[in-house]
Amino acid sequence: MNMKRLYRSLTDRKLGGVCAGVGEYLDVDPTVVRLLVVIVAIATALVPVFLGYVIAWIIIPEAPRVSST
């Protein structure tokens, strides 16, 4: 059984790659994830989403780099 791993994106990042990584993990367009984060941030006065994003940025590892050799 091959488990899917959650990684921050190395290629499609706007800030830390968290939203793109979640989008790749869930097979959803990263733009949709980014829009949901913005909507939730506005609805919750920014602070909880900002803290959650920073914590995710620290905890979620970057995707492994693929060597082209």
Number of C-alpha atoms within 10 A of each C-alpha: 3 4 5 8 11 17 21 26 22 15 10 15 14 11 9 18 22 28 28 26 27 20 20 19 15 13 9 13 13 21 12 13 19 17 12 13 17 15 13 14 15 12 10 11 10 14 11 11 18 14 11 11 16 12 11 16 18 13 11 17 15 17 15 10 7 6 5 4 3
